[in-house]
Every structure is written in C-alpha cells, then in structure tokens.
Amino acid sequence: MKAVVKKEGVLIPRKLLKGAKQVEIRKEPGRIVVLPIPAPDDPVFKLGKHPVKSGVSDASERPDEYLYPGA
C-alpha cells in the first residue's frame, strides 16, 4: 500500500491497525514503525500474576507427567 504524505502527515487505514486503541510510532534507521499498544485490560497481562506453588521444581519442564499421571 502506498499513501500520499500531506501537510498533516499520513493517514493509516483503520483496517491495518486491527482494532488497536493506541499505537506506538517510532523511527528506526531507514523506516518508520507503527506498533499497536495492547489494552491494559488485555487478559494476557494477568498471566503469571498469581502463580500456583506446588513444591515441584520441574513442573514447567514436565507438565504432562503432573497433569496426566500414569498416561
């Protein structure tokens, strides 16, 4: 896609922003990058806030053995 740079700047079509409420715009060598900023209420930011303590030291390495014993 090409866009004309006007006096005010460039208009980026909303469909390219995939529902973002805010974007970060930064200049890198040779290009301008527009990145969507995730909403603060995005559930992915809540992952790991309240980890479960199981007393097992290798649960992240062998989760299936603990979730499905004997399988």
TIPA-812863 format. One line per 5 residues: number of its first residue (from 0); their letters; for each residue x, y, z of C-alpha. Coordinates in pm, 1 decimal. Layout:
<recs>
NUM) A) X,Y,Z; ...;
</recs>
This chain:
<recs>
0) MKAVV) 0.0,0.0,0.0; 118.2,348.5,-79.1; -4.6,671.1,79.0; 45.5,1036.6,-3.5; 221.7,1240.8,264.0;
5) KKEGV) 20.6,1558.0,312.7; 85.7,1868.6,520.3; -63.6,1698.0,830.9; 118.4,1366.5,774.0; -5.9,1026.0,657.9;
10) LIPRK) -343.1,864.3,721.2; -317.3,494.3,812.7; -635.1,297.5,734.2; -803.8,154.6,1046.1; -824.3,-194.3,894.3;
15) LLKGA) -444.1,-212.2,911.2; -447.6,-136.8,1285.1; -667.8,-439.1,1374.9; -878.9,-266.8,1640.3; -591.4,-101.1,1828.2;
20) KQVEI) -688.9,186.6,2056.6; -335.2,328.7,2063.6; -20.6,281.9,1858.9; 346.0,349.3,1916.7; 520.3,525.4,1630.5;
25) RKEPG) 896.9,519.1,1621.2; 1165.0,597.7,1369.6; 1428.5,333.4,1307.7; 1716.7,357.0,1061.5; 1560.2,350.6,716.5;
30) RIVVL) 1196.9,302.2,827.0; 908.6,422.2,1042.9; 741.7,155.4,1257.8; 380.6,167.5,1381.4; 306.9,-85.3,1658.8;
35) PIPAP) -31.3,-138.9,1826.5; -22.9,-96.7,2205.5; -223.3,-370.4,2380.6; -508.5,-250.8,2601.1; -424.0,-264.3,2975.9;
40) DDPVF) -726.2,-487.2,3038.5; -590.7,-748.6,2796.2; -604.5,-1081.5,2985.9; -256.6,-1176.6,2867.0; -114.3,-918.7,3110.4;
45) KLGKH) -272.7,-1107.6,3400.7; -87.5,-1432.3,3327.0; 162.3,-1513.1,3598.0; 26.4,-1258.3,3847.2; -79.1,-1531.5,4091.5;
50) PVKSG) 138.2,-1837.0,4029.8; 49.0,-2164.1,4198.8; 301.5,-2306.8,4443.1; 317.4,-2683.2,4416.4; 650.2,-2770.1,4574.2;
55) VSDAS) 756.9,-2930.7,4246.3; 1071.4,-2783.9,4093.0; 1036.5,-2918.5,3737.0; 665.2,-2868.7,3660.6; 738.4,-2633.7,3370.5;
60) ERPDE) 975.5,-2888.5,3216.5; 747.5,-3194.7,3253.9; 388.6,-3065.7,3285.5; 223.6,-3371.2,3127.7; 363.7,-3601.6,3395.6;
65) YLYPG) 195.8,-3392.8,3664.4; -127.0,-3314.8,3479.3; -183.1,-3668.3,3347.7; -7.9,-3910.3,3585.1; 14.4,-4264.3,3453.1;
70) A) -72.1,-4167.7,3094.7;
</recs>
